[in-house]
């Protein structure tokens, strides 16, 4: 859920206007703030978006000399900042007085980036403190930009990625591809926290104890599913539901016995004891009494009653029968009135002591060797575990690792367990090891920021496979890494193309697209049932499916990124086609549909996006506008100011009309208008789509007005025309997609020094018809992806 | 047979047969000093987006106060709780950091520290009050603490004005940069707390499996230690988190051998998953907390009823709008009514927890008597995003150290952390200060 600016919902529905409270607001300071907003959220504003190739840094007028630190900048810091940011007790731990000369500042870019941000948004100096003039503020900002954050692209900084724990999706995929069992153990793991819009950022992924517990239990589950063992106690168990038996009767469970063999048949039960004898229970198979037992367990605590039996293959019914009901309601002792049998559950375990004739592929792929009875099992253990650990750790397993794993097998066998059980334990250890759970890139000099190195082929193969597949490298990638030929001429590009064509690249849709576009929120939106009775699970699912299939088509067919904004095709089933008013699509199956009119082409015509950017009871032009700015145009509006002024009581004139008219009345207040005129304009262009993305020409009795003028003068009359305007903003859109995908590929937030990387990427992508594969290749070939460096002291 | 009896034990409802035997056994494990006493428990329940304070704050101080309408669902527990007003979480204010009151409200609620404004690179809040306690008294129980929630963290986008989603979905922080992920699925929480054995596993089989688990942990600890030495600082922090987790897991495995899971959950239906209805979900999570307290599986718990800034809608109580959108009510009376409905709904669910706790006998009194349960929000009024005069309830007698049944008014601006410090005292966890605390709150014991 993205929070809209706190002020946004009020102006839309509110019945008052903003009260400008002088007591709480320093007018001058607030206007500064609004100026900053205007600069940032003005689509088409010359200051930002016309300079699309350089949106990271504001343009510096040619010929203006950079301010000098000692002479120009430091005195201003002393005047406005030192009061709080000085010495050992400096607020926020930021002592600006420590920067005695420019050189001191040059080594601390992240600090100055934050200072720049604070100045830019007017957050600092805070309310109630002396404020710099606009010129003074601009001067300090110019110094930071031109001197401290100056970047020399010939000495590009590749940055550094913190070791990354596998997130839930990566864990599931990795287990699937490593062991060949699709048990999705991570579905029950706690959510991974999100940073920079994605849930796989190394710095954000922590390892609380609950998660390690889950890894251990998951590992037990996984080895059970992947490897079969002949040990009696490890034989598979199936359970049937229990039943409270208040009178003579059965709790039963029918099961298809996979083969003839010994099975343990068990009942977990307790009884309410009453009358002269204990409760009696008959264990039965196919109606035959196998054994009758006294159930002495009582007081809510069950005991286990078991019989072991050779059962032929096929369906059989196992039952527990209550034999001796007793009911005497007038007994003076209330505890002695009613005898009942409580069957908690039935269990069937087996076949015991046998490996099945048909071993699953997951088993045979891993257990490639079984020790002969008199041979040393260590040789086989090594033969099994070395290749396994190598694939799991995504680099050659070391001799030491293989030996330690082999010892785990040996110690299980010393306990009397089978070789297979021993391998299970060793595999568990691999699956809980930090070498598996984290993606590790070891640096020879982890603390030297000058030590830039090209990552090795195994690390590159791993980055590639987690980028495109959210999973580990397959044998082909690992083979190239092993041979050291992954970077040979043409190999990398060929691998990227192969990987994008592989069905596993669906991970880019599942993880990149779903998060980038906020599609995940579709699962939790709840449009008002009264207004939208037609919004049900089927429609919700169809909406998501359309966007997923559309995005997948862009990847597989290697289309231009700009088709995301506008395209002549989409994917529909009957339900969604009806929702869109498109005729001729029948049945639940999705199929490709060519669009004759412009309403539905591209992401902005898709109900999924239009729904996740709406409120439950109405559209939200603010959210839609903000979504487009943030996710398509790389122009996030700044966060709303602190202490948003309160609205007046509802005694003011009642606002009337369509949502749009009400909003416009609201923005008669200049305090709101400065930012919202610009942010909302885009959203108005989509007012023809209702809160669940259906087309509408009226809201109530009033006509929808989907026209608008963007700052800078471009105007539109319909969603289609808005789309045309957005498409024309090529550099912003291209850069936006590139930054999102680069963030996703690296698993870290982008920093000022990534500007050179992004510049190169967008330039080359533009020269390749903006094809999706071109963007991926450019990212893969970039320094940020291919290299890393040691940590800087000021990076936390 | 008596049909009512037949409903007991199985089915959807959780019927708790009284298992007095569980407490002494666990308490014995707690060590000499702890064994004699019944343990004191502490929990924090959080609701987002503030409260309609006009119908929350009692007009009168002291014992003879009238429950305002929002608190009416708690009428049966009026003498089991205190309404605390005037408390403030100063660190939730912008203090120069700009927008993001929702993220800060939750991140500071139990920490009393200013959350660092970042999308991810260097997340930092502080150690939360529950974790301060868990670090010290967690060793007496199988789980040092239990983190529950009823809403999963957001899976994409930005959560609040440049703050990582870690801040607005986590209340409990083990370390400055280690939020304690919360359990949202009651089935997973139940399995984690109470299911040690595999179906059909014998006692020897289980003991052997736990020996193997121990070998696995030995193996991975060696890996982690060797690896740690080769890494840079940030990466080392990740490995430190890992090593701490290994250590806690070992303790837990050792403790698991002392308790029988079957006994602890007799008559308790294993939850099937997340219930479809929100109220059923909240209640089920509360039931699990009660069960964990009752069996002394843990003594410390938190529960985030909805993430801070949650825009969940409540159509089942005629509130189809999103909670966050509504909370910016602009003093619209219609919106106030709807916010009150949501407040009342949450409070009603809290009543369920109190009812359960009160229904369980423990020693001379009830389980609730041996609890300190805080219910509240880190935002006062949702429209203003203020973090002073917070809505806070404190239920339970704190094992005889708290005199409930009162409305206690603190001087405006009293740090919320002063209350937490006073609660830690009662747990025997002595701290000079906690976050931004300036001292302790007076008068809890009457």
Interface residues (C-beta under 8 A of the other chain):
Chain A: X1 X2 X3 X4 X5 X6 X7 X8 X9 X10 X13 X14 X15 X16 X91 X92 X118 X121 X123 X124 X126 X160 X162 X163 X165 X188 X190 X191 X192 X193 X194 X195 X196 X197 X198 X199 X201 X203 X204 X206 X207 X208 X209 X210 X211 X212 X213 X214 X216 X217 X219 X220 X233 X237 X239 X242 X243 X244 X246 X247 X264 X266 X272 X299 X300 X301 X302 X325 X327 X337 X338 X340 X342 X344 X345 X347 X349 X401 X404 X405 X408 X411 X412 X415 X417 X425 X428 X429 X432 X433 X434 X435 X437 X438 X440 X442 X443 X446 X447 X514 X515 X516 X517 X518 X519 X520 X521 X524 X526 X528 X529 X530 X531 X615 X616 X617 X630 X639 X640 X641 X642 X643 X644 X646 X647 X648 X649 X650 X748 X749 X790 X791 X795 X796
Chain B: X1 X2 X3 X5 X6 X7 X8 X9 X10 X17 X19 X93 X94 X96 X97 X98 X99 X100 X101 X102 X114 X118 X119 X120 X121 X122 X123 X124 X144 X147 X152 X153 X154 X155 X156 X157 X158 X159 X160 X161 X162 X164 X165 X166 X169 X170 X174 X177 X178 X179 X180 X181 X182 X183 X184 X185 X187 X188 X191 X192 X198 X199 X200 X201 X202 X205 X208 X209 X211 X212 X213 X215 X216 X217 X219 X220 X222 X223 X224 X227 X230 X231 X232 X233 X234 X235 X238 X239 X241 X242 X244 X245 X246 X248 X249 X252 X262 X263 X266 X267 X307 X309 X310 X311 X312 X313 X315 X320 X321 X322 X324 X325 X328 X329 X330 X331 X332 X333 X383 X384 X385
